[in-house]
Amino acid sequence: MALELRQSLKLSQQLVMTPQLQQAIKLLQLSRLELQQAIREELERAGSIISVQPEAGARALNVSLAGVRRLHLARVRYYVYYRLLADSERVEILAFWHESRGSGPPL
């Protein structure tokens, strides 16, 4: 009866791209005109969402103004900062802020 000892080692690598990275790559492949159109479409979509449901955005943190909310536009990686005015019939858009710029606009 022969006793055999064997050791094997298998290494493999796998590249996994996060959804954010995949989206960034898609945006980088767009022409300037296509990117402008994508941003315009996202802003229009945000306007529609806010007009139907003004409380859709999360409350913005670290702002000095009262009642500020922000809605994330994931496709283009921007936030729309807004607030509902006192008469509750109008929405004031305060800022359009790219998520890579840090914590948020000085509001």
C-alpha positions as CSV (number, residue, x, y, z in Angstrom):
1,M,0.0,0.0,0.0
2,A,1.6,3.2,-1.2
3,L,0.9,6.5,0.6
4,E,0.8,9.5,-1.8
5,L,0.8,13.1,-0.6
6,R,-0.2,15.7,-3.1
7,Q,-0.6,19.4,-2.8
8,S,-2.2,21.7,-5.4
9,L,-2.8,25.3,-5.5
10,K,-5.2,27.0,-7.8
11,L,-5.3,30.8,-8.2
12,S,-7.9,32.7,-10.1
13,Q,-8.8,36.3,-10.6
14,Q,-12.1,37.8,-11.4
15,L,-12.9,41.4,-12.3
16,V,-16.2,42.5,-10.8
17,M,-17.5,45.9,-11.7
18,T,-19.9,47.7,-9.4
19,P,-23.1,49.1,-10.9
20,Q,-21.7,52.6,-10.3
21,L,-18.6,51.8,-12.3
22,Q,-20.6,50.3,-15.1
23,Q,-22.8,53.4,-15.2
24,A,-19.8,55.7,-15.2
25,I,-18.3,53.7,-18.2
26,K,-21.6,54.1,-20.1
27,L,-21.7,57.8,-19.4
28,L,-18.0,58.2,-20.5
29,Q,-18.9,56.6,-23.8
30,L,-21.6,59.1,-24.6
31,S,-20.9,62.1,-26.8
32,R,-21.3,65.5,-25.3
33,L,-24.7,66.0,-27.0
34,E,-25.9,62.5,-25.8
35,L,-24.7,63.4,-22.2
36,Q,-26.5,66.7,-22.3
37,Q,-29.7,64.8,-23.4
38,A,-29.3,62.2,-20.7
39,I,-29.0,65.0,-18.0
40,R,-32.0,66.8,-19.5
41,E,-34.1,63.7,-19.4
42,E,-33.1,63.0,-15.8
43,L,-34.0,66.5,-14.8
44,E,-37.3,66.3,-16.5
45,R,-38.0,63.0,-14.7
46,A,-37.0,64.5,-11.4
47,G,-39.3,67.4,-12.0
48,S,-42.2,65.0,-12.7
49,I,-41.5,63.0,-9.6
50,I,-41.2,66.1,-7.4
51,S,-44.4,67.6,-8.8
52,V,-46.4,64.5,-8.0
53,Q,-44.7,63.6,-4.8
54,P,-42.7,66.6,-3.3
55,E,-41.5,64.5,-0.3
56,A,-39.9,61.9,-2.6
57,G,-36.4,63.2,-2.0
58,A,-34.5,62.4,1.2
59,R,-34.0,65.2,3.7
60,A,-30.7,67.0,3.1
61,L,-28.2,67.0,5.9
62,N,-25.8,69.7,6.8
63,V,-27.8,72.6,5.3
64,S,-28.8,75.8,7.0
65,L,-32.0,76.3,5.0
66,A,-35.2,74.7,6.4
67,G,-37.0,71.9,4.5
68,V,-34.3,71.1,2.0
69,R,-34.6,67.7,0.3
70,R,-32.5,66.0,-2.3
71,L,-33.4,63.6,-5.0
72,H,-30.7,61.3,-6.5
73,L,-30.5,61.0,-10.2
74,A,-28.6,57.7,-10.3
75,R,-28.3,57.5,-14.1
76,V,-26.2,60.7,-14.3
77,R,-24.9,60.7,-10.6
78,Y,-26.3,64.1,-9.7
79,Y,-28.5,65.3,-6.9
80,V,-31.3,67.9,-7.2
81,Y,-31.6,69.9,-4.0
82,Y,-35.0,71.5,-3.6
83,R,-37.6,72.6,-1.0
84,L,-41.3,73.0,-0.9
85,L,-42.2,76.7,-0.5
86,A,-44.5,77.9,2.3
87,D,-47.6,78.0,0.1
88,S,-47.0,74.2,-0.6
89,E,-47.9,74.7,-4.2
90,R,-44.4,75.6,-5.5
91,V,-41.1,73.8,-5.4
92,E,-37.8,75.8,-5.4
93,I,-34.9,74.1,-7.0
94,L,-31.8,75.1,-5.1
95,A,-28.9,73.2,-6.6
96,F,-27.9,70.6,-9.1
97,W,-24.9,68.8,-7.5
98,H,-22.7,66.0,-8.8
99,E,-22.1,63.3,-6.2
100,S,-18.4,63.3,-6.7
101,R,-18.2,66.9,-5.4
102,G,-18.5,65.9,-1.8
103,S,-21.1,66.4,0.9
104,G,-23.3,68.9,-0.9
105,P,-23.8,72.5,-1.9
106,P,-23.5,75.3,0.6
107,L,-27.2,75.9,1.3
